[in-house]
Amino acid sequence: MKSIGSSRNAAVLAGLVAVGALTLTACNDDAASSDTAKTPPAAAAPTTPAAAPTGPATTPAAPATSAATAAAPANTPAASAPPAAGGGATAAPGTTVKVGEAVTLPFSSGSTKGTISLAVTSIDQGDPADLTALKLGDKAKGLVPYYIHYKVTNAGSTDLSFTSVNHMKGLLADGTEAQDLMIIGTFAKCPSSSLPSGFTAGQSATSCAVALSPSASKVAGAEYWGDPYTLGKGVNWK
């Protein structure tokens, strides 16, 4: 995890994207000088599924449209694949597991394709004051930030160095989508970056996504919806 490297004021761009939930985009100038020297910039991450492109930017990732099924004898129907922790069959769209449980997913970033084990490790409530430095103004009025922490492990043989695993979205208590806060740069409360150099089989890294909830509700779950999953038909943690 990285902390904000300098004391320069963050410049913030806030925008609305109609994808069923508001998306705010914050830009931190500090990252331009501190992050680029260490790791390649993160790719843009849409807030909408592949079926309905629009949305913010961080980094699209890629999972599977259907669960892998085991080969079955001639007279026996194939069994659908259960979610796998760190190996085995990949999770089917709509799979729901508990926070802390790892699920094996197909992954792609540009021309790089591999397999990852992904686990949402915690969903932590922040303080509205955390957003003050981002200068979102009225766009964040009445909203509470939640930090979705997750762990990525390379469960395949492909080197995933410098790719990014995002497409992680918060879910409110009633099951609807939480608002996204996409940050360009660094944010100490919820550090997120590309996977490091040498991210080969068995290597792990952590990342974080910010979701915003009205004060009357809360972020109670998270959904990974990178390709080939889609928003609403991804893998869920609750």
Sequence and secondary structure as in RCSB ss.txt:
>XXXX:A:sequence
MKSIGSSRNAAVLAGLVAVGALTLTACNDDAASSDTAKTPPAAAAPTTPAAAPTGPATTPAAPATSAATAAAPAN
TPAASAPPAAGGGATAAPGTTVKVGEAVTLPFSSGSTKGTISLAVTSIDQGDPADLTALKLGDKAKGLVPYYIHY
KVTNAGSTDLSFTSVNHMKGLLADGTEAQDLMIIGTFAKCPSSSLPSGFTAGQSATSCAVALSPSASKVAGAEYW
GDPYTLGKGVNWK
>XXXX:A:secstr
                  SSS EEEEE THHHHHTTTTS       SS TTS     S      SS  B    TT
S   B    SSSSS   TT EE TT EEEEEEEETTEEEEEEEEEEEEEE  GGGGGGGT GGGGTTEEEEEEEE
EEEE SSS  TT     EEEEETTS B EEEEEES  TTS      TT  TT EEEEEEEEEEETTS EEEEEE 
 TTSBTTBSEEE 
